[in-house]
Amino acid sequence: MIFSNIEGRLREIRTFTRPTADGRGTITFRVFVIEMPFSRDTPIDAGKLLAVETIRKEYYLLLEVTDYFPQHYGMVNLDGSVPPELREEIMKRVEEKWESKESWIEVYASSVGYVMRVNGGVEFKRGYIPPLPGSKVKLFTDETFEKFVFYENGVKIGKVVNENIDLKLNIEKAIKYHIGVFAYTGSGKSNLTSMLIRKSLEKMKDLKVIVIDVSMEYGILLLDQLLTYESRLVTLDRLPDNQIDAGRRLLRTHVIPEELNEDRDLIRKAFETLYNQGKLRKLYIPPQGISFLTYGMLIDMVRSQTEDKYVATAQKPFFMMLLHELDRLMRENKLSKDDVVDEAVLHSLDEVEMKAREAGIKENATIFSFISAIKQYIELKPIESEEYDVENLAIELLDQDPASPRLFIVETPNMDDARLVISLLIDQVFMRRKRSYSSIPVVLFVLDEAQEFIPFESRQKDYSEYSSIAVEKLLRHGRKYHLHALISTQRLAYLNTNVLQQIHTYFVSTLPRPYDRQLISETFGISDSLVDRTLNFDIGQWLLISFKAALKEDIPIMFYADNNISELKENLLKILK
Ligand SMILES: Nc1ncnc2c1ncn2[C@@H]1O[C@H](COP(=O)(O)OP(=O)(O)OP(=O)(O)O)[C@@H](O)[C@H]1O
């Protein structure tokens, strides 16, 4: 059965226009007002899908309920102008007569951008066909809802609100087109993020995940996963000397969720095991910070030589030649100006050096000393040490060996460190990936507090300029190289919103500021009233909006997320029994 027995009628179509969140334009939404028979246990609720007949035969327009409330004829015109005694009398009557023919349920719904053709079979298509006011509105059955919206083999991550259906996600596609988790503090962002990570690792065998953890949460939220998979818990602190020290210290430095307050012994034991498994690493960050020569920097250096009035005119064509050589090299190897210069450039340098020699340029000319200086810089081998640095991290992250680590949690409570690590790491990973041309492993970068990495206004002083460039590169170009991001934030307003278009799957919970909610409705072209529903969401309740990624069809879905902590606890007990 496509539809349930309950039917309503479309009474009205209203339009609302408001300025866009950035104040530069306006946006218009349609609200569809539907009447349904009154019943105390009517299954109507926010998030339900409806279909209404349209101007075209066999075609229905699909709507999603955003709000509903009971109406009684007696109350429609009851305002302060009616004398109090009469008002009281009318309201008493209404109270007694809700279950009469004079009452109905008024339902507000918005279009989800789909039409459905019922002609023997059922066919869904993107689009909008004007519905016929006064015509029948039908409610989907759970079965139709499920078939229409979810991939059959999707990964279960929760339960759809008000429906008896599992929320199933196409996790591979969701990751491919990046994920955003947006909610006010305490709504369950880290819980949802950890749950998505554990489900993804389970489903995608060629996936590796790296979490940049600034709030010291994930070491516990994913502790069972760290124990199960080959993994790394990376800190900037000195490593503990022994198992006992490790257990105590890690328990002290991590945020323990309230639900696990009674389980401290279990967590300590798990940390001790992690230490014994040799999964802890101390990350070394070079004190000079960003110190690599990039192609952009090299090109600037060469160009300044061509413009330098002290460089002899006869040498300038060779600097120009070097610029052309660099351009060719970068094109052939798909390098960007942010890529770090390495041995690949030696051939270009040799080529220009040889041509300059053949042309009879003097041995002590600037061109030769310039080329020689660059060569020396490249051949300078990094100091060999036992330290685990960003390069080691990148190498392990891209290691294709199935026995190599799959989960990395990098704990950087200092935001400046976190920004520096992420920018160096993304650069390293891009450079290595471009050279290897490999599509595995797929890598997911998880960034909590994303507004700190890609802020609305970035500054050099706190490395946010570097982290912004790196994370933007990941979001814009990562997909080609199988490098993806999951970012979460509590304030969209503080985020560089240019990147929002790159993210195709959004998980939204309570966002108290209208600006943040409006930005979401505008990005996806869904109605304000639907996003506003999130204001009443409970902890762990989410609105999932996805554009050609997580779901079979792009219908905004309200759901209760599975609780990461329940799975964590169950697994820890199993692993450590
Ligand atoms: N799906 C869920 N089911 C049950 N409880 C949940 C769920 N999601 C979150 N919670 C509980 O709500 C509390 C807050 O969750 P969480 O720490 O994930 O929120 P947050 O948005 O990351 O907060 P913050 O921004 O402060 O880090 C936790 O105690 C958590 O266990």
Ligand as a Chemical Component Dictionary entry (heavy atoms), coordinates in Angstrom:
data_LIG
# 
_chem_comp.id                   LIG 
_chem_comp.type                 NON-POLYMER 
_chem_comp.pdbx_formal_charge   0 
_chem_comp.three_letter_code    LIG 
# 
loop_
_chem_comp_atom.comp_id 
_chem_comp_atom.atom_id 
_chem_comp_atom.alt_atom_id 
_chem_comp_atom.type_symbol 
_chem_comp_atom.charge 
_chem_comp_atom.model_Cartn_x 
_chem_comp_atom.model_Cartn_y 
_chem_comp_atom.model_Cartn_z 
_chem_comp_atom.pdbx_ordinal 
LIG N1  N1  N 0 21.982 9.861  20.547 1  
LIG C1  C1  C 0 22.084 10.015 21.853 2  
LIG N2  N2  N 0 21.426 9.219  22.682 3  
LIG C2  C2  C 0 21.522 9.361  24.014 4  
LIG N3  N3  N 0 22.287 10.297 24.633 5  
LIG C3  C3  C 0 22.968 11.141 23.856 6  
LIG C4  C4  C 0 22.903 11.052 22.428 7  
LIG N4  N4  N 0 23.683 12.021 21.926 8  
LIG C5  C5  C 0 24.214 12.681 22.976 9  
LIG N5  N5  N 0 23.793 12.164 24.141 10 
LIG C6  C6  C 0 24.209 12.604 25.478 11 
LIG O1  O1  O 0 24.154 14.029 25.570 12 
LIG C7  C7  C 0 25.297 14.568 26.218 13 
LIG C8  C8  C 0 25.975 15.601 25.349 14 
LIG O2  O2  O 0 26.470 14.974 24.180 15 
LIG P1  P1  P 0 27.795 15.442 23.437 16 
LIG O3  O3  O 0 28.931 15.571 24.381 17 
LIG O4  O4  O 0 27.974 14.530 22.279 18 
LIG O5  O5  O 0 27.342 16.884 22.964 19 
LIG P2  P2  P 0 28.165 17.980 22.149 20 
LIG O6  O6  O 0 27.194 18.669 21.285 21 
LIG O7  O7  O 0 29.348 17.363 21.525 22 
LIG O8  O8  O 0 28.601 18.926 23.310 23 
LIG P3  P3  P 0 29.875 19.885 23.381 24 
LIG O9  O9  O 0 29.718 20.874 22.281 25 
LIG O10 O10 O 0 29.745 20.465 24.752 26 
LIG O11 O11 O 0 31.061 18.979 23.224 27 
LIG C9  C9  C 0 26.201 13.387 26.508 28 
LIG O12 O12 O 0 26.111 13.038 27.874 29 
LIG C10 C10 C 0 25.690 12.307 25.627 30 
LIG O13 O13 O 0 25.909 11.023 26.109 31 
# 
loop_
_chem_comp_bond.comp_id 
_chem_comp_bond.atom_id_1 
_chem_comp_bond.atom_id_2 
_chem_comp_bond.value_order 
_chem_comp_bond.pdbx_ordinal 
LIG N1  C1  SING 1  
LIG C1  N2  SING 2  
LIG C1  C4  DOUB 3  
LIG N2  C2  DOUB 4  
LIG C2  N3  SING 5  
LIG N3  C3  DOUB 6  
LIG C3  C4  SING 7  
LIG C3  N5  SING 8  
LIG C4  N4  SING 9  
LIG N4  C5  DOUB 10 
LIG C5  N5  SING 11 
LIG N5  C6  SING 12 
LIG C6  O1  SING 13 
LIG C6  C10 SING 14 
LIG O1  C7  SING 15 
LIG C7  C8  SING 16 
LIG C7  C9  SING 17 
LIG C8  O2  SING 18 
LIG O2  P1  SING 19 
LIG P1  O3  DOUB 20 
LIG P1  O4  SING 21 
LIG P1  O5  SING 22 
LIG O5  P2  SING 23 
LIG P2  O6  DOUB 24 
LIG P2  O7  SING 25 
LIG P2  O8  SING 26 
LIG O8  P3  SING 27 
LIG P3  O9  DOUB 28 
LIG P3  O10 SING 29 
LIG P3  O11 SING 30 
LIG C9  O12 SING 31 
LIG C9  C10 SING 32 
LIG C10 O13 SING 33 
# 
